[in-house]
């Protein structure tokens, strides 16, 4: 009996030591999340993310700190149906500045790698701005420049909608009429060159394969893929095929893995279809209020939380996608782009931003060393940010 008790005590010491090890590593690393939609979620819910939003959103300012997130790129997003997407984008940026202004001891909006280093050293959240969708510049390079001056440090060339100068993954995959030539137009290539000159990272999440190829060929700076996963593991139109992953590596860019179950788990689509069929009438009513499917799906996810929890991808699949990119392209080309507050179904256990240390725990369990984990958690993204900011063309 005494021996069993001693064994239990030793096991408890080992378990606690392991728990402290992964948490210590996570909290001491610079953790970057390249995509979070809390600004849009706060707009829609009529709240502010410097409030306590537990049970309402995936994120708030306090919980970002609890999750050990040092650098958060806040997505500026609209679906393009607005009369003036550029003005809408600026309203969201205004909101971020207002929150930062109220919380100067907790966060700082950063524009340069030096700003980032300073904020981290002062234990403040380094808040970056990413524009999710080229439609927000309204086909006007001057508006691109304006967003850069306001602090935007990446722009996703397209969202699900195409622009006149770039075709999206959704368009290239699902639009059988193909009314617009695939890829970047002459104007689109000029926009990529302008982003390079400004030092604004070119983001290739959401873009079609033709746009991806054109952008990779045109850019002189490393790209990011701010919130996407691996097509081979989960064949949905938003994920990257092997040749795209290798092209990002050759470009010295970085792929930030998305947490959405739909992009992680090849079984999720069928399970979710069954769930939506069970709630068809209610979803149709929500779509009449707002035609954007993400709105309806998020509302249903909130109302039927226990059903939605059962659909979630295992956390292990998120690590599988990271593993795949590392084995194919190398450790220098993968990071984290959660898409929290823009997705109805994060993986099991990753219920909100406070659970981010579990990723570090799983990476340690897979045998990653501390140096490589720090690259995944943030160093790879910071390298690409620094290389884009460095030399003007």
Phi, psi and omega in degrees: 000317180297321180295321178296318180297316179298319179298317179296320179296316180296318178297321179294320178297315180297316181298314181295323179295319179296317179300317179292326182297309184290324178293319179297315179298316181297312185288336179271347178274158171274111184260124180244131169245117189273001181200114177219133186259026183297330179298313178295316180299319179294321175304309186293326184266355179068038180232175176237141188282000169268008170269167172282110186246023177304133181083354181247318181225173173282340192222151161202173188300316181293318182290331173300319177294318180296329179278000178074021181277121182266325183232119178240121172271118180270122181285132172257116192220143161209163187275358178090355179277350180292154179297324183222084182301326180297315178296321179296318178300317180293327175298318179293320177297320176304318180299315179298316178298322180295317179295316178299321180295330178278347188226051185295338179275350185247336184208159177213136175282127187245147182240338185229162174302325177295319176302317181299311181299321180294315180298316180296318180295333179267007179059039174251151173292123175276106186265119178249163181242129174234130181266117185263082176131118182293347178297341183285349174268356174053041176060029185229112182297330177299326179286329172299312178301319181297316179295323176297316179298331179280353175119356180296127183242000160213156170227128173284121189302322173224158160264209177296331176278147174278164168249170176298344185245000179203137180260140184273166176297321179296314180297310184296331183270320193252339183273101185287339181286329179048059181288341182243135176303140182286148173102196179270134171282178175304318179295323179296320177295324177294325178293318176300316179297322179294320177299317176302315183294321179291329189094024177264124182295137175275120182256125185252014166295149176076344185278153176289167183298323180292318176297319178303310182297317180296318182292317178298322180288330186273323187291146173252004180237158175297140179265167166240156167239098201287336181197077181217166182230198190259122181296321183300326181273333182210097189280077171244156191298339182277351184268162185267134174279166187302320182294329177289319178299315180294326178293321176297318179296316179298326178285350184070026179272194183216140178254118181263114191285131181279148182264000186293127180305325180299328182267350182258322193244116181294344178269349187295321185301315180292318179297319180291324178300318178297318178298315182292323177299324179291342182235033186301311184299317181293321179295320178299322178294320179294323180293335175289330176285322181210116186290351180286118182304327181300324178299309181297316183294322178293321178296316178295322179298322179292318185286323184244056187301318183292322177293318181292323178302323182291342181274343191298146175292145173298146177304327181302330181290326175300316179292327176300319180294319176298312179305315184299313181296318180299315183290327181277317192244342180110159186293340185278004191232030179216146179204200187240126175226081198303319191068020175306144182066007171237003182230144178277346187216089169285170181294162173306140180080332179270069187284332178199186186293339181291342184270004182305326178301340179296333177294316177299319178301314182290324178295319175299318181295331178280354177099008176291139177277169186298321181299315181289324177298320179296326176296313181295317184293333182184331186297325180296317178296315182298323177300313182293319176302315181295317180293327176289323184284340193294288190249121176287144179284000000 
